[in-house]
Amino acid sequence: MNPIGSVTPLSASPLGRLDQVSPLELPGGALPGGAQPAAGTGAVPTDSFSALLDNLVGGVAAKQQAAVAATNQVLMGNSSQLHSSVIAMQESSVAFGLMVEVRNKLVESYQELMRMQV
């Protein structure tokens, strides 16, 4: 009996193999930042990594703003959806924690590259 048998392995999740996902496979077929590939060329802009990071940070900021708005609605008495406010706050917290961990890994990778002798 596997105690964590119901948990899907990371390799099976979409985040498991980020290097296999091209920007053209993003939802809606759009590139990060809302850009569209050049017609007929299939060219990917060179700033796609920075655009991807911008979109991720923007998504976290949007989740935080939505959580604040939902909480304000509950506090002002305009909404009785306390559970949705708490869920929005938790989603925002998890998204922010993930963003911080990604940043930490990027900084750690950069520092490791700087320590390499050429």
Biopython code that builds the backbone (N, CA, C, O; Angstrom):
import numpy as np
from Bio.PDB.StructureBuilder import StructureBuilder

atoms = [
    (1, "MET", "N", (0.843, -1.184, 0.000)),
    (1, "MET", "CA", (0.000, 0.000, 0.000)),
    (1, "MET", "C", (0.881, 1.238, 0.000)),
    (1, "MET", "O", (1.724, 1.407, 0.881)),
    (2, "ASN", "N", (0.692, 2.076, -0.961)),
    (2, "ASN", "CA", (1.459, 3.305, -1.099)),
    (2, "ASN", "C", (0.711, 4.443, -0.411)),
    (2, "ASN", "O", (-0.401, 4.769, -0.826)),
    (3, "PRO", "N", (1.286, 5.065, 0.633)),
    (3, "PRO", "CA", (0.551, 6.098, 1.367)),
    (3, "PRO", "C", (0.256, 7.327, 0.518)),
    (3, "PRO", "O", (-0.696, 8.054, 0.801)),
    (4, "ILE", "N", (1.045, 7.568, -0.503)),
    (4, "ILE", "CA", (0.778, 8.726, -1.345)),
    (4, "ILE", "C", (0.444, 8.291, -2.766)),
    (4, "ILE", "O", (0.732, 9.010, -3.723)),
    (5, "GLY", "N", (-0.150, 7.137, -2.901)),
    (5, "GLY", "CA", (-0.471, 6.593, -4.211)),
    (5, "GLY", "C", (-1.480, 7.421, -4.977)),
    (5, "GLY", "O", (-1.515, 7.359, -6.206)),
    (6, "SER", "N", (-2.304, 8.197, -4.285)),
    (6, "SER", "CA", (-3.312, 8.987, -4.990)),
    (6, "SER", "C", (-2.745, 10.303, -5.514)),
    (6, "SER", "O", (-3.420, 11.010, -6.262)),
    (7, "VAL", "N", (-1.528, 10.635, -5.136)),
    (7, "VAL", "CA", (-0.919, 11.876, -5.587)),
    (7, "VAL", "C", (-0.227, 11.619, -6.923)),
    (7, "VAL", "O", (0.571, 10.690, -7.050)),
    (8, "THR", "N", (-0.539, 12.445, -7.911)),
    (8, "THR", "CA", (0.096, 12.266, -9.211)),
    (8, "THR", "C", (1.536, 12.737, -9.135)),
    (8, "THR", "O", (1.814, 13.756, -8.502)),
    (9, "PRO", "N", (2.453, 12.028, -9.759)),
    (9, "PRO", "CA", (3.850, 12.444, -9.721)),
    (9, "PRO", "C", (4.046, 13.757, -10.461)),
    (9, "PRO", "O", (3.290, 14.086, -11.375)),
    (10, "LEU", "N", (5.069, 14.503, -10.057)),
    (10, "LEU", "CA", (5.338, 15.801, -10.661)),
    (10, "LEU", "C", (5.614, 15.665, -12.146)),
    (10, "LEU", "O", (5.274, 16.558, -12.923)),
    (11, "SER", "N", (6.226, 14.562, -12.552)),
    (11, "SER", "CA", (6.532, 14.388, -13.967)),
    (11, "SER", "C", (5.270, 14.264, -14.818)),
    (11, "SER", "O", (5.314, 14.503, -16.025)),
    (12, "ALA", "N", (4.139, 13.892, -14.199)),
    (12, "ALA", "CA", (2.888, 13.764, -14.940)),
    (12, "ALA", "C", (2.133, 15.088, -15.002)),
    (12, "ALA", "O", (1.189, 15.219, -15.781)),
    (13, "SER", "N", (2.525, 16.058, -14.208)),
    (13, "SER", "CA", (1.818, 17.335, -14.195)),
    (13, "SER", "C", (2.363, 18.243, -15.287)),
    (13, "SER", "O", (3.463, 18.013, -15.790)),
    (14, "PRO", "N", (1.614, 19.267, -15.660)),
    (14, "PRO", "CA", (2.095, 20.189, -16.688)),
    (14, "PRO", "C", (3.373, 20.919, -16.275)),
    (14, "PRO", "O", (4.158, 21.322, -17.134)),
    (15, "LEU", "N", (3.589, 21.090, -14.980)),
    (15, "LEU", "CA", (4.788, 21.783, -14.519)),
    (15, "LEU", "C", (5.988, 20.855, -14.447)),
    (15, "LEU", "O", (7.109, 21.311, -14.219)),
    (16, "GLY", "N", (5.771, 19.570, -14.635)),
    (16, "GLY", "CA", (6.849, 18.603, -14.517)),
    (16, "GLY", "C", (7.941, 18.775, -15.553)),
    (16, "GLY", "O", (9.117, 18.593, -15.240)),
    (17, "ARG", "N", (7.587, 19.115, -16.754)),
    (17, "ARG", "CA", (8.563, 19.234, -17.832)),
    (17, "ARG", "C", (8.356, 20.561, -18.557)),
    (17, "ARG", "O", (7.842, 20.577, -19.676)),
    (18, "LEU", "N", (8.744, 21.659, -17.944)),
    (18, "LEU", "CA", (8.568, 22.973, -18.540)),
    (18, "LEU", "C", (9.380, 23.130, -19.813)),
    (18, "LEU", "O", (9.010, 23.903, -20.697)),
    (19, "ASP", "N", (10.501, 22.390, -19.914)),
    (19, "ASP", "CA", (11.328, 22.542, -21.101)),
    (19, "ASP", "C", (10.677, 21.938, -22.338)),
    (19, "ASP", "O", (11.129, 22.199, -23.453)),
    (20, "GLN", "N", (9.633, 21.142, -22.170)),
    (20, "GLN", "CA", (8.954, 20.549, -23.314)),
    (20, "GLN", "C", (7.824, 21.435, -23.826)),
    (20, "GLN", "O", (7.284, 21.178, -24.903)),
    (21, "VAL", "N", (7.458, 22.463, -23.084)),
    (21, "VAL", "CA", (6.355, 23.324, -23.474)),
    (21, "VAL", "C", (6.920, 24.512, -24.241)),
    (21, "VAL", "O", (7.750, 25.261, -23.726)),
    (22, "SER", "N", (6.467, 24.671, -25.457)),
    (22, "SER", "CA", (6.893, 25.836, -26.225)),
    (22, "SER", "C", (5.893, 26.950, -25.994)),
    (22, "SER", "O", (4.752, 26.681, -25.619)),
    (23, "PRO", "N", (6.293, 28.196, -26.207)),
    (23, "PRO", "CA", (5.358, 29.308, -26.022)),
    (23, "PRO", "C", (4.143, 29.209, -26.925)),
    (23, "PRO", "O", (3.099, 29.785, -26.621)),
    (24, "LEU", "N", (4.262, 28.487, -28.033)),
    (24, "LEU", "CA", (3.134, 28.365, -28.951)),
    (24, "LEU", "C", (2.057, 27.438, -28.406)),
    (24, "LEU", "O", (0.950, 27.405, -28.943)),
    (25, "GLU", "N", (2.360, 26.676, -27.341)),
    (25, "GLU", "CA", (1.395, 25.753, -26.760)),
    (25, "GLU", "C", (0.605, 26.379, -25.626)),
    (25, "GLU", "O", (-0.177, 25.695, -24.966)),
    (26, "LEU", "N", (0.799, 27.672, -25.390)),
    (26, "LEU", "CA", (0.080, 28.341, -24.318)),
    (26, "LEU", "C", (-1.401, 28.424, -24.673)),
    (26, "LEU", "O", (-1.753, 28.376, -25.852)),
    (27, "PRO", "N", (-2.284, 28.550, -23.664)),
    (27, "PRO", "CA", (-3.710, 28.626, -23.940)),
    (27, "PRO", "C", (-4.022, 29.739, -24.931)),
    (27, "PRO", "O", (-3.478, 30.838, -24.822)),
    (28, "GLY", "N", (-4.871, 29.467, -25.872)),
    (28, "GLY", "CA", (-5.260, 30.448, -26.864)),
    (28, "GLY", "C", (-4.258, 30.576, -27.994)),
    (28, "GLY", "O", (-4.491, 31.342, -28.929)),
    (29, "GLY", "N", (-3.143, 29.846, -27.941)),
    (29, "GLY", "CA", (-2.148, 29.909, -28.983)),
    (29, "GLY", "C", (-1.329, 31.176, -28.974)),
    (29, "GLY", "O", (-0.523, 31.397, -29.878)),
    (30, "ALA", "N", (-1.520, 32.019, -27.965)),
    (30, "ALA", "CA", (-0.792, 33.279, -27.906)),
    (30, "ALA", "C", (0.535, 33.085, -27.200)),
    (30, "ALA", "O", (0.709, 32.161, -26.405)),
    (31, "LEU", "N", (1.441, 33.949, -27.496)),
    (31, "LEU", "CA", (2.729, 33.941, -26.817)),
    (31, "LEU", "C", (2.587, 34.698, -25.514)),
    (31, "LEU", "O", (1.606, 35.419, -25.330)),
    (32, "PRO", "N", (3.552, 34.555, -24.589)),
    (32, "PRO", "CA", (3.492, 35.324, -23.353)),
    (32, "PRO", "C", (3.426, 36.813, -23.655)),
    (32, "PRO", "O", (4.047, 37.295, -24.603)),
    (33, "GLY", "N", (2.672, 37.529, -22.845)),
    (33, "GLY", "CA", (2.522, 38.955, -23.053)),
    (33, "GLY", "C", (1.451, 39.290, -24.076)),
    (33, "GLY", "O", (1.264, 40.458, -24.420)),
    (34, "GLY", "N", (0.745, 38.277, -24.564)),
    (34, "GLY", "CA", (-0.315, 38.513, -25.532)),
    (34, "GLY", "C", (0.187, 38.670, -26.952)),
    (34, "GLY", "O", (-0.607, 38.952, -27.850)),
    (35, "ALA", "N", (1.484, 38.497, -27.188)),
    (35, "ALA", "CA", (2.040, 38.640, -28.523)),
    (35, "ALA", "C", (1.611, 37.480, -29.394)),
    (35, "ALA", "O", (1.315, 36.393, -28.897)),
    (36, "GLN", "N", (1.579, 37.709, -30.680)),
    (36, "GLN", "CA", (1.251, 36.675, -31.644)),
    (36, "GLN", "C", (2.480, 36.379, -32.480)),
    (36, "GLN", "O", (3.234, 37.299, -32.798)),
    (37, "PRO", "N", (2.709, 35.116, -32.849)),
    (37, "PRO", "CA", (3.857, 34.808, -33.692)),
    (37, "PRO", "C", (3.708, 35.445, -35.062)),
    (37, "PRO", "O", (2.596, 35.673, -35.539)),
    (38, "ALA", "N", (4.837, 35.728, -35.684)),
    (38, "ALA", "CA", (4.817, 36.319, -37.009)),
    (38, "ALA", "C", (4.150, 35.339, -37.976)),
    (38, "ALA", "O", (4.358, 34.128, -37.889)),
    (39, "ALA", "N", (3.363, 35.866, -38.880)),
    (39, "ALA", "CA", (2.602, 35.024, -39.807)),
    (39, "ALA", "C", (3.532, 34.231, -40.707)),
    (39, "ALA", "O", (4.388, 34.797, -41.387)),
    (40, "GLY", "N", (3.357, 32.918, -40.705)),
    (40, "GLY", "CA", (4.089, 32.064, -41.609)),
    (40, "GLY", "C", (5.508, 31.739, -41.190)),
    (40, "GLY", "O", (6.128, 30.852, -41.778)),
    (41, "THR", "N", (6.043, 32.427, -40.193)),
    (41, "THR", "CA", (7.433, 32.191, -39.823)),
    (41, "THR", "C", (7.555, 31.232, -38.657)),
    (41, "THR", "O", (8.535, 30.493, -38.566)),
    (42, "GLY", "N", (6.576, 31.231, -37.761)),
    (42, "GLY", "CA", (6.669, 30.393, -36.570)),
    (42, "GLY", "C", (7.745, 30.893, -35.631)),
    (42, "GLY", "O", (8.167, 30.169, -34.729)),
    (43, "ALA", "N", (8.196, 32.125, -35.830)),
    (43, "ALA", "CA", (9.270, 32.690, -35.021)),
    (43, "ALA", "C", (8.774, 33.012, -33.619)),
    (43, "ALA", "O", (7.648, 33.472, -33.432)),
    (44, "VAL", "N", (9.627, 32.765, -32.652)),
    (44, "VAL", "CA", (9.332, 33.065, -31.261)),
    (44, "VAL", "C", (10.168, 34.268, -30.866)),
    (44, "VAL", "O", (11.373, 34.278, -31.116)),
    (45, "PRO", "N", (9.567, 35.285, -30.254)),
    (45, "PRO", "CA", (10.355, 36.452, -29.858)),
    (45, "PRO", "C", (11.443, 36.071, -28.860)),
    (45, "PRO", "O", (11.283, 35.122, -28.092)),
    (46, "THR", "N", (12.534, 36.802, -28.873)),
    (46, "THR", "CA", (13.664, 36.485, -27.998)),
    (46, "THR", "C", (13.388, 36.852, -26.554)),
    (46, "THR", "O", (14.073, 36.353, -25.661)),
    (47, "ASP", "N", (12.421, 37.696, -26.294)),
    (47, "ASP", "CA", (12.121, 38.098, -24.923)),
    (47, "ASP", "C", (11.018, 37.253, -24.300)),
    (47, "ASP", "O", (10.365, 37.705, -23.360)),
    (48, "SER", "N", (10.791, 36.048, -24.793)),
    (48, "SER", "CA", (9.677, 35.240, -24.308)),
    (48, "SER", "C", (9.842, 34.846, -22.837)),
    (48, "SER", "O", (8.850, 34.730, -22.118)),
    (49, "PHE", "N", (11.087, 34.637, -22.380)),
    (49, "PHE", "CA", (11.283, 34.272, -20.986)),
    (49, "PHE", "C", (10.908, 35.433, -20.074)),
    (49, "PHE", "O", (10.233, 35.240, -19.063)),
    (50, "SER", "N", (11.344, 36.638, -20.428)),
    (50, "SER", "CA", (11.001, 37.789, -19.600)),
    (50, "SER", "C", (9.498, 38.065, -19.660)),
    (50, "SER", "O", (8.902, 38.469, -18.661)),
    (51, "ALA", "N", (8.888, 37.850, -20.823)),
    (51, "ALA", "CA", (7.447, 38.041, -20.934)),
    (51, "ALA", "C", (6.701, 37.003, -20.105)),
    (51, "ALA", "O", (5.675, 37.308, -19.496)),
    (52, "LEU", "N", (7.216, 35.776, -20.082)),
    (52, "LEU", "CA", (6.602, 34.733, -19.270)),
    (52, "LEU", "C", (6.666, 35.098, -17.786)),
    (52, "LEU", "O", (5.688, 34.933, -17.056)),
    (53, "LEU", "N", (7.817, 35.592, -17.350)),
    (53, "LEU", "CA", (7.940, 36.009, -15.952)),
    (53, "LEU", "C", (7.030, 37.195, -15.647)),
    (53, "LEU", "O", (6.429, 37.259, -14.575)),
    (54, "ASP", "N", (6.927, 38.132, -16.587)),
    (54, "ASP", "CA", (6.020, 39.265, -16.393)),
    (54, "ASP", "C", (4.577, 38.793, -16.244)),
    (54, "ASP", "O", (3.835, 39.302, -15.403)),
    (55, "ASN", "N", (4.183, 37.819, -17.063)),
    (55, "ASN", "CA", (2.819, 37.285, -16.971)),
    (55, "ASN", "C", (2.587, 36.574, -15.642)),
    (55, "ASN", "O", (1.517, 36.697, -15.045)),
    (56, "LEU", "N", (3.583, 35.837, -15.185)),
    (56, "LEU", "CA", (3.436, 35.145, -13.902)),
    (56, "LEU", "C", (3.303, 36.131, -12.748)),
    (56, "LEU", "O", (2.460, 35.953, -11.868)),
    (57, "VAL", "N", (4.135, 37.168, -12.750)),
    (57, "VAL", "CA", (4.050, 38.186, -11.694)),
    (57, "VAL", "C", (2.720, 38.925, -11.795)),
    (57, "VAL", "O", (2.094, 39.222, -10.777)),
    (58, "GLY", "N", (2.287, 39.221, -13.019)),
    (58, "GLY", "CA", (0.998, 39.879, -13.207)),
    (58, "GLY", "C", (-0.160, 39.024, -12.716)),
    (58, "GLY", "O", (-1.126, 39.539, -12.153)),
    (59, "GLY", "N", (-0.060, 37.710, -12.931)),
    (59, "GLY", "CA", (-1.095, 36.804, -12.448)),
    (59, "GLY", "C", (-1.170, 36.774, -10.931)),
    (59, "GLY", "O", (-2.257, 36.737, -10.355)),
    (60, "VAL", "N", (-0.005, 36.791, -10.285)),
    (60, "VAL", "CA", (0.027, 36.820, -8.818)),
    (60, "VAL", "C", (-0.572, 38.128, -8.313)),
    (60, "VAL", "O", (-1.351, 38.134, -7.359)),
    (61, "ALA", "N", (-0.207, 39.232, -8.955)),
    (61, "ALA", "CA", (-0.754, 40.530, -8.544)),
    (61, "ALA", "C", (-2.265, 40.569, -8.730)),
    (61, "ALA", "O", (-2.980, 41.122, -7.894)),
    (62, "ALA", "N", (-2.755, 39.988, -9.819)),
    (62, "ALA", "CA", (-4.203, 39.960, -10.057)),
    (62, "ALA", "C", (-4.914, 39.129, -8.995)),
    (62, "ALA", "O", (-5.990, 39.503, -8.530)),
    (63, "LYS", "N", (-4.316, 38.002, -8.610)),
    (63, "LYS", "CA", (-4.916, 37.176, -7.555)),
    (63, "LYS", "C", (-4.958, 37.940, -6.229)),
    (63, "LYS", "O", (-5.936, 37.854, -5.487)),
    (64, "GLN", "N", (-3.895, 38.684, -5.938)),
    (64, "GLN", "CA", (-3.876, 39.458, -4.702)),
    (64, "GLN", "C", (-4.927, 40.566, -4.730)),
    (64, "GLN", "O", (-5.592, 40.815, -3.724)),
    (65, "GLN", "N", (-5.079, 41.226, -5.867)),
    (65, "GLN", "CA", (-6.092, 42.275, -5.979)),
    (65, "GLN", "C", (-7.501, 41.696, -5.855)),
    (65, "GLN", "O", (-8.371, 42.303, -5.231)),
    (66, "ALA", "N", (-7.723, 40.532, -6.447)),
    (66, "ALA", "CA", (-9.033, 39.898, -6.349)),
    (66, "ALA", "C", (-9.333, 39.499, -4.902)),
    (66, "ALA", "O", (-10.467, 39.625, -4.438)),
    (67, "ALA", "N", (-8.313, 39.019, -4.200)),
    (67, "ALA", "CA", (-8.509, 38.637, -2.794)),
    (67, "ALA", "C", (-8.826, 39.858, -1.938)),
    (67, "ALA", "O", (-9.691, 39.799, -1.063)),
    (68, "VAL", "N", (-8.136, 40.949, -2.185)),
    (68, "VAL", "CA", (-8.399, 42.180, -1.433)),
    (68, "VAL", "C", (-9.804, 42.688, -1.735)),
    (68, "VAL", "O", (-10.518, 43.102, -0.822)),
    (69, "ALA", "N", (-10.210, 42.663, -2.995)),
    (69, "ALA", "CA", (-11.551, 43.126, -3.365)),
    (69, "ALA", "C", (-12.629, 42.257, -2.722)),
    (69, "ALA", "O", (-13.623, 42.775, -2.214)),
    (70, "ALA", "N", (-12.436, 40.938, -2.744)),
    (70, "ALA", "CA", (-13.427, 40.042, -2.136)),
    (70, "ALA", "C", (-13.502, 40.253, -0.627)),
    (70, "ALA", "O", (-14.587, 40.238, -0.045)),
    (71, "THR", "N", (-12.361, 40.447, -0.005)),
    (71, "THR", "CA", (-12.337, 40.689, 1.438)),
    (71, "THR", "C", (-13.007, 42.016, 1.780)),
    (71, "THR", "O", (-13.759, 42.103, 2.750)),
    (72, "ASN", "N", (-12.737, 43.045, 0.989)),
    (72, "ASN", "CA", (-13.376, 44.345, 1.229)),
    (72, "ASN", "C", (-14.888, 44.258, 1.073)),
    (72, "ASN", "O", (-15.625, 44.886, 1.833)),
    (73, "GLN", "N", (-15.358, 43.489, 0.099)),
    (73, "GLN", "CA", (-16.798, 43.320, -0.092)),
    (73, "GLN", "C", (-17.441, 42.668, 1.133)),
    (73, "GLN", "O", (-18.527, 43.061, 1.560)),
    (74, "VAL", "N", (-16.760, 41.668, 1.689)),
    (74, "VAL", "CA", (-17.293, 40.995, 2.874)),
    (74, "VAL", "C", (-17.255, 41.939, 4.079)),
    (74, "VAL", "O", (-18.217, 42.012, 4.844)),
    (75, "LEU", "N", (-16.148, 42.656, 4.244)),
    (75, "LEU", "CA", (-16.025, 43.559, 5.387)),
    (75, "LEU", "C", (-17.020, 44.712, 5.344)),
    (75, "LEU", "O", (-17.484, 45.173, 6.386)),
    (76, "MET", "N", (-17.348, 45.178, 4.142)),
    (76, "MET", "CA", (-18.293, 46.284, 4.008)),
    (76, "MET", "C", (-19.748, 45.802, 4.103)),
    (76, "MET", "O", (-20.667, 46.618, 4.171)),
    (77, "GLY", "N", (-19.956, 44.493, 4.109)),
    (77, "GLY", "CA", (-21.306, 43.953, 4.209)),
    (77, "GLY", "C", (-22.009, 43.850, 2.872)),
    (77, "GLY", "O", (-23.204, 43.560, 2.828)),
    (78, "ASN", "N", (-21.297, 44.080, 1.786)),
    (78, "ASN", "CA", (-21.893, 44.004, 0.450)),
    (78, "ASN", "C", (-22.015, 42.576, -0.055)),
    (78, "ASN", "O", (-22.720, 42.319, -1.031)),
    (79, "SER", "N", (-21.330, 41.644, 0.605)),
    (79, "SER", "CA", (-21.354, 40.256, 0.160)),
    (79, "SER", "C", (-21.376, 39.344, 1.377)),
    (79, "SER", "O", (-20.770, 39.649, 2.405)),
    (80, "SER", "N", (-22.070, 38.236, 1.254)),
    (80, "SER", "CA", (-22.085, 37.252, 2.330)),
    (80, "SER", "C", (-21.233, 36.039, 1.950)),
    (80, "SER", "O", (-21.342, 34.987, 2.579)),
    (81, "GLN", "N", (-20.403, 36.175, 0.948)),
    (81, "GLN", "CA", (-19.576, 35.082, 0.435)),
    (81, "GLN", "C", (-18.234, 35.037, 1.160)),
    (81, "GLN", "O", (-17.185, 35.214, 0.542)),
    (82, "LEU", "N", (-18.268, 34.803, 2.453)),
    (82, "LEU", "CA", (-17.039, 34.750, 3.244)),
    (82, "LEU", "C", (-16.136, 33.632, 2.760)),
    (82, "LEU", "O", (-14.919, 33.804, 2.703)),
    (83, "HIS", "N", (-16.704, 32.498, 2.415)),
    (83, "HIS", "CA", (-15.891, 31.363, 1.967)),
    (83, "HIS", "C", (-15.117, 31.694, 0.692)),
    (83, "HIS", "O", (-13.961, 31.294, 0.557)),
    (84, "SER", "N", (-15.726, 32.410, -0.235)),
    (84, "SER", "CA", (-15.010, 32.759, -1.469)),
    (84, "SER", "C", (-13.893, 33.757, -1.187)),
    (84, "SER", "O", (-12.866, 33.745, -1.864)),
    (85, "SER", "N", (-14.085, 34.608, -0.203)),
    (85, "SER", "CA", (-13.036, 35.551, 0.186)),
    (85, "SER", "C", (-11.842, 34.807, 0.776)),
    (85, "SER", "O", (-10.694, 35.112, 0.450)),
    (86, "VAL", "N", (-12.108, 33.841, 1.634)),
    (86, "VAL", "CA", (-11.032, 33.060, 2.248)),
    (86, "VAL", "C", (-10.310, 32.223, 1.189)),
    (86, "VAL", "O", (-9.084, 32.107, 1.223)),
    (87, "ILE", "N", (-11.053, 31.643, 0.260)),
    (87, "ILE", "CA", (-10.440, 30.861, -0.813)),
    (87, "ILE", "C", (-9.561, 31.757, -1.679)),
    (87, "ILE", "O", (-8.456, 31.364, -2.053)),
    (88, "ALA", "N", (-10.041, 32.949, -1.997)),
    (88, "ALA", "CA", (-9.251, 33.881, -2.811)),
    (88, "ALA", "C", (-7.972, 34.283, -2.084)),
    (88, "ALA", "O", (-6.918, 34.416, -2.707)),
    (89, "MET", "N", (-8.060, 34.477, -0.771)),
    (89, "MET", "CA", (-6.858, 34.824, -0.006)),
    (89, "MET", "C", (-5.865, 33.673, -0.005)),
    (89, "MET", "O", (-4.661, 33.903, -0.119)),
    (90, "GLN", "N", (-6.342, 32.438, 0.123)),
    (90, "GLN", "CA", (-5.453, 31.285, 0.101)),
    (90, "GLN", "C", (-4.821, 31.081, -1.268)),
    (90, "GLN", "O", (-3.632, 30.773, -1.359)),
    (91, "GLU", "N", (-5.596, 31.248, -2.332)),
    (91, "GLU", "CA", (-5.036, 31.150, -3.683)),
    (91, "GLU", "C", (-3.946, 32.190, -3.886)),
    (91, "GLU", "O", (-2.897, 31.903, -4.462)),
    (92, "SER", "N", (-4.203, 33.382, -3.414)),
    (92, "SER", "CA", (-3.223, 34.455, -3.520)),
    (92, "SER", "C", (-1.958, 34.119, -2.738)),
    (92, "SER", "O", (-0.848, 34.367, -3.208)),
    (93, "SER", "N", (-2.125, 33.564, -1.569)),
    (93, "SER", "CA", (-0.985, 33.201, -0.731)),
    (93, "SER", "C", (-0.149, 32.097, -1.378)),
    (93, "SER", "O", (1.080, 32.170, -1.380)),
    (94, "VAL", "N", (-0.807, 31.083, -1.923)),
    (94, "VAL", "CA", (-0.090, 29.979, -2.569)),
    (94, "VAL", "C", (0.637, 30.482, -3.820)),
    (94, "VAL", "O", (1.785, 30.109, -4.064)),
    (95, "ALA", "N", (-0.027, 31.325, -4.607)),
    (95, "ALA", "CA", (0.599, 31.867, -5.815)),
    (95, "ALA", "C", (1.817, 32.711, -5.470)),
    (95, "ALA", "O", (2.839, 32.638, -6.152)),
    (96, "PHE", "N", (1.715, 33.506, -4.418)),
    (96, "PHE", "CA", (2.848, 34.337, -4.003)),
    (96, "PHE", "C", (3.990, 33.464, -3.498)),
    (96, "PHE", "O", (5.152, 33.718, -3.814)),
    (97, "GLY", "N", (3.667, 32.440, -2.716)),
    (97, "GLY", "CA", (4.704, 31.527, -2.225)),
    (97, "GLY", "C", (5.426, 30.827, -3.370)),
    (97, "GLY", "O", (6.646, 30.673, -3.335)),
    (98, "LEU", "N", (4.672, 30.401, -4.389)),
    (98, "LEU", "CA", (5.280, 29.773, -5.558)),
    (98, "LEU", "C", (6.190, 30.750, -6.286)),
    (98, "LEU", "O", (7.290, 30.387, -6.702)),
    (99, "MET", "N", (5.737, 31.986, -6.440)),
    (99, "MET", "CA", (6.547, 32.993, -7.117)),
    (99, "MET", "C", (7.851, 33.246, -6.366)),
    (99, "MET", "O", (8.905, 33.385, -6.988)),
    (100, "VAL", "N", (7.792, 33.305, -5.046)),
    (100, "VAL", "CA", (8.996, 33.519, -4.245)),
    (100, "VAL", "C", (9.952, 32.341, -4.392)),
    (100, "VAL", "O", (11.163, 32.539, -4.496)),
    (101, "GLU", "N", (9.429, 31.125, -4.402)),
    (101, "GLU", "CA", (10.287, 29.951, -4.560)),
    (101, "GLU", "C", (10.932, 29.910, -5.939)),
    (101, "GLU", "O", (12.098, 29.535, -6.062)),
    (102, "VAL", "N", (10.192, 30.289, -6.977)),
    (102, "VAL", "CA", (10.766, 30.354, -8.320)),
    (102, "VAL", "C", (11.878, 31.393, -8.354)),
    (102, "VAL", "O", (12.936, 31.152, -8.934)),
    (103, "ARG", "N", (11.645, 32.542, -7.738)),
    (103, "ARG", "CA", (12.668, 33.573, -7.668)),
    (103, "ARG", "C", (13.903, 33.065, -6.937)),
    (103, "ARG", "O", (15.027, 33.303, -7.378)),
    (104, "ASN", "N", (13.702, 32.368, -5.826)),
    (104, "ASN", "CA", (14.826, 31.826, -5.067)),
    (104, "ASN", "C", (15.642, 30.847, -5.902)),
    (104, "ASN", "O", (16.872, 30.867, -5.858)),
    (105, "LYS", "N", (14.966, 29.994, -6.661)),
    (105, "LYS", "CA", (15.675, 29.033, -7.518)),
    (105, "LYS", "C", (16.439, 29.745, -8.630)),
    (105, "LYS", "O", (17.554, 29.347, -8.967)),
    (106, "LEU", "N", (15.855, 30.784, -9.195)),
    (106, "LEU", "CA", (16.552, 31.545, -10.230)),
    (106, "LEU", "C", (17.798, 32.229, -9.681)),
    (106, "LEU", "O", (18.850, 32.220, -10.321)),
    (107, "VAL", "N", (17.680, 32.818, -8.500)),
    (107, "VAL", "CA", (18.833, 33.479, -7.879)),
    (107, "VAL", "C", (19.896, 32.447, -7.533)),
    (107, "VAL", "O", (21.085, 32.686, -7.745)),
    (108, "GLU", "N", (19.482, 31.308, -7.006)),
    (108, "GLU", "CA", (20.431, 30.243, -6.672)),
    (108, "GLU", "C", (21.156, 29.738, -7.925)),
    (108, "GLU", "O", (22.360, 29.486, -7.890)),
    (109, "SER", "N", (20.422, 29.593, -9.021)),
    (109, "SER", "CA", (21.037, 29.156, -10.279)),
    (109, "SER", "C", (22.030, 30.180, -10.791)),
    (109, "SER", "O", (23.114, 29.824, -11.253)),
    (110, "TYR", "N", (21.665, 31.451, -10.711)),
    (110, "TYR", "CA", (22.563, 32.516, -11.147)),
    (110, "TYR", "C", (23.839, 32.512, -10.305)),
    (110, "TYR", "O", (24.940, 32.637, -10.840)),
    (111, "GLN", "N", (23.688, 32.371, -9.001)),
    (111, "GLN", "CA", (24.871, 32.347, -8.125)),
    (111, "GLN", "C", (25.749, 31.148, -8.423)),
    (111, "GLN", "O", (26.975, 31.251, -8.370)),
    (112, "GLU", "N", (25.144, 30.013, -8.734)),
    (112, "GLU", "CA", (25.932, 28.824, -9.078)),
    (112, "GLU", "C", (26.689, 29.051, -10.378)),
    (112, "GLU", "O", (27.846, 28.648, -10.494)),
    (113, "LEU", "N", (26.070, 29.677, -11.336)),
    (113, "LEU", "CA", (26.776, 29.997, -12.593)),
    (113, "LEU", "C", (27.935, 30.950, -12.355)),
    (113, "LEU", "O", (28.982, 30.820, -12.990)),
    (114, "MET", "N", (27.766, 31.893, -11.462)),
    (114, "MET", "CA", (28.832, 32.849, -11.173)),
    (114, "MET", "C", (29.992, 32.195, -10.432)),
    (114, "MET", "O", (31.125, 32.665, -10.529)),
    (115, "ARG", "N", (29.730, 31.127, -9.701)),
    (115, "ARG", "CA", (30.809, 30.419, -8.978)),
    (115, "ARG", "C", (31.612, 29.486, -9.879)),
    (115, "ARG", "O", (32.693, 29.035, -9.501)),
    (116, "MET", "N", (31.085, 29.196, -11.072)),
    (116, "MET", "CA", (31.795, 28.275, -11.972)),
    (116, "MET", "C", (33.074, 28.931, -12.501)),
    (116, "MET", "O", (33.097, 30.110, -12.853)),
    (117, "GLN", "N", (34.115, 28.136, -12.541)),
    (117, "GLN", "CA", (35.372, 28.629, -13.087)),
    (117, "GLN", "C", (35.415, 28.334, -14.563)),
    (117, "GLN", "O", (35.028, 27.255, -15.011)),
    (118, "VAL", "N", (35.888, 29.300, -15.308)),
    (118, "VAL", "CA", (35.919, 29.146, -16.766)),
    (118, "VAL", "C", (37.304, 28.750, -17.209)),
    (118, "VAL", "O", (37.542, 28.571, -18.404)),
]
sb = StructureBuilder()
sb.init_structure("model")
sb.init_model(0)
sb.init_chain("A")
sb.init_seg("    ")
for serial, (resi, resn, name, xyz) in enumerate(atoms, 1):
    if name == "N":
        sb.init_residue(resn, " ", resi, " ")
    sb.init_atom(name, np.array(xyz, "f"), 0.0, 1.0, " ", f" {name:<3s}", serial, name[0])
structure = sb.get_structure()
